[in-house]
Amino acid sequence: MNTCIIPSELVERLVSARRVAVLTGAGISAESGIPTFRDALTGLWAHYDPQELATPEGFARNPKLVWEWYAERRARIAGVAPNPGHFALAALEKHFERFTLVTQNIDSLHQRAGSREVVELHGNIARVKCSAEEIVVGEYAETESPPRCRCGALLRPDVVWFGEMLPAGAMARAEEAAEHCEVFLSIGTSAQVYPAAELPLRALSAGATVVEINPERTALSRHAHFVLPGAAGKVLPALLEKLAASA
Ligand code: BJW
């Protein structure tokens, strides 16, 4: 029995919705043991400088440092499992005609939980691409320093750093889903990083019901129709339970 309070009006809107879009951020993977970015004590940016580790300029200055940091994070991700929040989203997908799961996360935990269609806005840590040609060349393999592409440039993680464009196809799919859904769920994101943070606002402008699931208030909270304060791993299974009981 899950004790989270899910408003019945939200359940009714979900029951009648045909198209649902979801945006997830680092918070959904926190209960799996992956640190978020901006949480004051445990977030990655409390301990590491994003300018040095998550920008193309930082990589150009010290490619080995950046490569090692991503190798450590990859190893951490390999050692964790999806949590009840990821599994609840995979199950939720089956209740709707169209369900688009857009994630800012690079950890593949949604896919490992069984979500079928995941739009990755910020890339995936398992892949590497050429730092010059921007072409994905394959899966990461353990090396001390970044290897070189056939063209001679260094390989780098296939993730989106500050100042870089998001993959155009992924962003287009995310925008389309946000603008054509009846319910939009924003889960475990501080809603500070653009253009991902625009998605719930686009959904709002298009008339969707916007729901936020997060233990803390964010920049989005005052705009959302429903704010469900709590951990995604508790709130999402409760939401799924209510929906399944009402469908
Ligand atoms: C829980 C929980 C639990 C905890 N359950 N919840 C417009 C205005 C201002 C600035 C810009 C703008 N447009 C572009 C920019 C610049 C920049 C930007 O947004 N900067 C802001 C910081 C101000 N954006 C970009 O540079 C983007 N590119 C771009 O826009 O290109 C065009 C352009 C370029 C230059 C100028 C103008 C236009 C690219 C952004 C790339 C972000 N990359 C990173 C790293 C990815 C690779 C990696 O992992 O290493 O992506 S940074 C980091 O932030 C990562 C995340 O995906 C992203 C978002 O973080 P997220 O997921 O929200 O995590 P947190 O930690 O912030 O929040 C976690 C939340 O979970 C918290 O709220 C907790 O409370 C909650 N939580 N436990 C539920 N159990």
Residues whose N, C-alpha, C, O or C-beta is under 5 A from the ligand:
A	BS01	BJW	G25 A26 G27 I28 A30 E31 T36 F37 R38 D39 A54 Q104 N105 I106 H122 V159 V160 W161 F162 G163 E164 M165 L166 G188 T189 S190 A191 Q192 V193 Y194 P195 I213 N214 P215 E216 G230 A231 A232
